[in-house]
Structure formats: structure tokens, C-alpha cells
Amino acid sequence: MQLMSIDDLAAYLGDSKRTIYKYIASGDCPPYMRISSKNIKFDRADVDAWLESKKVNPETGENKTSDISFVDRAKTALRNSVIRSMLPWTPRAQAVLELAQKQARKDGFDLVGTEHILFGIVSVEDCIGAKVLENLGIEQSTCYQSYEKLLKPSDEEVKGKAKLSEDINKVIQCAYEQATQWDHTYIGAEHLLAGILLAGEGNGFKILADLGVTLEKVREETAKLVVCRSANP
């Protein structure tokens, strides 16, 4: 059993603590344990099961397990790395990876690079990674302009699934390292953003460096938005 606090759950879902309390008050929330009036804990397995029940097929409106094969491949990349243990991916982190794959394919690339992960982060506007960049004065349009200059997208869309570049494996491993360093029990968009900078290579890193975004700045801004118990200064 892996327990999550209100703060942990809020960060995991990308919501505010106030929203979590609203979920609890309405009764539409994962099962929880009330240790005391101010100490509520959630089992991560219950949270994931609750999220699974919320999935909806856009075409029929019926609940249906989504296709996250791209995320599965990303996790496989991490599984093949030195780090053995795994952390769950937040729904927004999954959305980042799915958007990265779609953007790479749309722009004519058969490989998903760190630049596409960065595009995915800024595209999921309500994720913490996007909020961190926004607080640093980096807008989605600014990132995409740098992306276009560096990559020169094609008008021909790639059919099928784009493959993961070698840089992605390192970013995923670095995202895991940052999550554990912050004592987080999940991998979110903020960890992927830090992972790009920790990896220190790839086009995503080049874009962030050109925009003046550093690992220190990302860590500092993230700590303002979520509890980072062991964050470095």
C-alpha cells in the first residue's frame, strides 16, 4: 500500500487542494482513510482505479480503457534502464506523451524527440509543467517558434506510430530521479520538464537553454506549486 496525502493527490491529479476537498464533500472521490480530522490518506491503487472508472470513449460516451501504447513504450524504455522500480504516470503526463507522439507524426518526423515532449508539456495547459514555464515567462507560441526554427517541420504527416528517440530513455530516467528526489509517488509533467534539463541533451534541452530556462529555475518554480520535500535549492 502506497499512501498519498491531500497534497500528493492534488499534485497527482493536477488539481488544487480546494478541489480535492470538493471531491470529498461531494462523495465523488477515491476511497480514503481519515486518520484524524486534518489527516486524510488515499491508497494510490484506489486512486488509479477511480481514475480508470472515469475514462470515457469520445465516440460512444461509454467507459472504455484508453489506448496508451505510447506511454507503455515509454515505461518500457525506463524498465530497460538501470532503475528497476516504477512510479505511476499522472493522466496529464500521459497526455503529454500522447501529444508528443501526435506532434512528431504531424510534422513529418518518424522519431519522437525531447522537443516533442516539450511541445506536449506546453500543450497540456493545466499541467504543472506548463504552469512552471508560464511562470518563467515562456509561452506556448514562443516554444513552438523555437521548435520550428530548429526542426523545420514537414508538410507530410507520418502514418502510424512515431518511435521513441534514444534521448527519450534518458529523459524518462531523469524524470524518475527527480520525482524520487522530491519524494513524489508519481511522474507528472513537471518531472518530464525537469528530466529534459537533467538529461542535458537533445533538441528539447536546446530549446529550453535558448529560452533561458534552467534546471534551477524549474525546480524553484515547481516547489512553489507543489510540495517538494527534498528539492535541491
C-alpha positions in Angstrom: 0.0 0.0 0.0 1.3 3.4 -1.0 -0.4 6.2 0.8 -1.0 9.7 -0.6 -1.8 12.9 1.3 -4.2 15.6 0.1 -1.2 17.5 -1.3 0.1 14.3 -3.1 -3.3 13.7 -4.6 -3.7 17.3 -5.7 -0.3 17.2 -7.5 -1.1 13.8 -9.0 -4.4 15.0 -10.5 -3.1 18.5 -11.3 -5.8 20.0 -9.2 -5.8 22.3 -6.2 -6.3 21.1 -2.6 -9.6 23.0 -2.6 -10.8 20.9 -5.5 -9.8 17.7 -3.7 -11.8 18.7 -0.7 -14.8 19.4 -3.0 -14.5 15.9 -4.4 -14.5 14.5 -0.9 -17.5 16.7 0.1 -19.5 15.5 -3.0 -18.6 11.9 -2.3 -17.2 11.5 -5.9 -13.6 10.7 -4.9 -11.4 7.7 -4.4 -11.8 5.7 -1.1 -9.8 7.3 1.7 -8.7 6.8 5.3 -9.4 9.6 7.8 -6.6 9.3 10.3 -7.7 12.4 12.0 -9.8 15.5 11.1 -6.9 17.0 9.3 -5.1 13.9 8.2 -6.7 12.1 5.2 -4.8 9.4 3.2 -5.5 7.8 -0.1 -4.2 4.4 -1.3 -2.6 5.0 -4.7 -4.2 1.8 -6.1 -7.6 3.2 -5.1 -6.8 6.5 -6.8 -5.7 4.7 -10.0 -8.9 2.5 -10.0 -11.0 5.6 -9.5 -9.3 7.4 -12.4 -9.8 4.3 -14.6 -13.5 4.4 -13.9 -13.6 8.0 -15.3 -12.3 7.1 -18.8 -14.9 7.7 -21.5 -14.9 6.7 -25.1 -15.4 10.1 -27.0 -17.3 8.3 -29.8 -19.9 6.4 -27.7 -19.8 8.2 -24.4 -19.2 4.7 -22.8 -16.4 3.9 -20.3 -13.5 2.4 -22.1 -9.9 1.8 -21.4 -7.9 4.3 -23.4 -5.1 3.3 -25.8 -1.8 4.4 -24.1 0.5 2.1 -26.0 2.9 5.0 -26.5 3.0 5.5 -22.7 3.6 1.8 -22.3 6.6 2.0 -24.7 7.9 4.9 -22.7 7.6 2.9 -19.5 9.4 0.0 -21.2 12.3 2.4 -22.0 12.5 3.1 -18.3 12.2 -0.6 -17.4 15.3 -1.3 -19.6 17.3 1.4 -17.8 19.3 1.0 -14.6 16.3 2.0 -12.4 14.1 -1.0 -11.7 11.2 0.3 -9.7 8.4 2.2 -11.4 6.1 5.1 -10.5 2.6 5.7 -11.9 2.2 8.3 -14.6 -0.4 11.0 -14.0 -3.1 11.5 -16.6 -1.6 14.8 -17.6 1.9 13.2 -18.0 0.2 10.5 -20.2 -1.4 13.3 -22.2 2.0 15.0 -22.7 3.5 11.8 -24.2 0.5 11.2 -26.4 0.6 14.8 -27.7 4.3 14.5 -28.3 3.8 11.4 -30.5 1.0 13.1 -32.4 3.0 16.3 -33.0 6.0 14.4 -34.2 3.9 12.4 -36.7 2.0 15.6 -37.8 5.3 17.4 -38.5 6.7 14.6 -40.6 9.1 13.1 -38.1 9.2 9.3 -37.5 11.0 9.8 -34.2 9.7 11.4 -31.0 12.4 13.6 -29.6 12.7 15.7 -26.4 11.5 18.7 -28.4 8.2 16.9 -28.9 8.0 16.1 -25.2 8.5 19.8 -24.5 5.7 20.7 -27.0 3.5 18.2 -25.3 4.1 19.9 -21.9 3.2 23.3 -23.1 0.2 21.9 -25.0 -1.4 20.5 -21.8 -2.2 23.9 -20.4 -3.4 22.8 -17.0 -0.4 20.6 -16.2 2.2 21.8 -13.7 5.0 21.7 -16.2 3.1 24.2 -18.4 2.4 26.3 -15.4 6.1 26.3 -14.4 7.1 27.5 -17.9 4.3 30.1 -17.9 5.6 31.5 -14.5 9.0 31.7 -16.2 7.6 33.9 -18.9 7.6 31.1 -21.6 4.5 30.8 -23.7 3.4 28.0 -25.9 3.8 30.1 -29.0 7.4 31.0 -28.0 8.3 27.3 -27.6 6.8 26.4 -30.9 8.6 29.2 -32.8 11.9 27.9 -31.4 10.9 24.4 -32.3 10.1 25.4 -35.9 13.4 27.2 -36.3 15.4 24.2 -35.0 13.5 21.3 -36.6 11.8 22.8 -39.8 8.7 20.6 -39.7 7.5 19.0 -42.9 4.0 19.3 -44.5 3.9 15.5 -45.0 2.4 13.7 -42.0 3.9 10.3 -41.0 1.5 7.5 -40.9 1.3 5.1 -37.9 3.1 5.5 -34.6 6.3 7.5 -34.3 9.1 5.7 -32.5 10.9 7.0 -29.4 14.3 8.6 -29.9 17.3 7.5 -27.9 17.1 10.8 -25.9 13.7 9.9 -24.5 15.0 7.0 -22.5 17.4 9.3 -20.6 14.7 11.9 -20.1 12.3 9.3 -18.6 15.1 8.1 -16.3 15.9 11.6 -15.2 12.2 12.4 -14.6 12.0 9.4 -12.3 15.1 10.5 -10.5 13.7 14.0 -10.0 10.4 12.6 -8.8 12.1 10.4 -6.2 14.3 13.2 -5.1 11.3 15.4 -4.4 9.7 12.4 -2.6 6.8 12.2 -5.1 5.0 9.0 -5.7 4.2 9.6 -9.3 5.7 11.0 -12.5 4.0 14.2 -13.8 4.6 16.8 -16.5 6.8 18.8 -14.1 9.1 15.8 -13.7 9.3 15.3 -17.5 10.3 19.0 -17.8 13.0 18.7 -15.2 14.0 15.4 -16.9 14.7 17.2 -20.2 17.0 19.6 -18.4 18.7 16.9 -16.2 19.4 14.9 -19.3 21.2 17.9 -20.7 21.0 16.9 -24.4 18.5 16.7 -27.3 16.6 19.4 -29.1 14.2 19.9 -26.2 17.2 20.9 -24.0 18.5 23.2 -26.7 15.2 25.0 -27.0 14.9 25.5 -23.2 18.5 26.6 -23.0 18.0 29.2 -25.8 14.9 30.5 -23.9 17.0 30.9 -20.7 15.2 28.1 -18.8 17.5 26.3 -16.4 17.1 23.3 -14.1 17.4 25.5 -11.0 14.6 27.8 -12.2 12.3 24.9 -12.9 13.0 23.3 -9.5 12.4 26.7 -7.8 9.1 27.3 -9.6 7.9 23.7 -9.1 8.5 24.0 -5.4 6.1 27.0 -5.3 3.3 24.9 -6.9 3.6 21.5 -5.2 5.3 20.1 -2.1 8.8 19.1 -3.0 10.1 17.7 0.3 13.7 17.1 -0.8 14.1 19.6 -3.6 17.5 21.0 -4.1 18.0 24.8 -3.9 
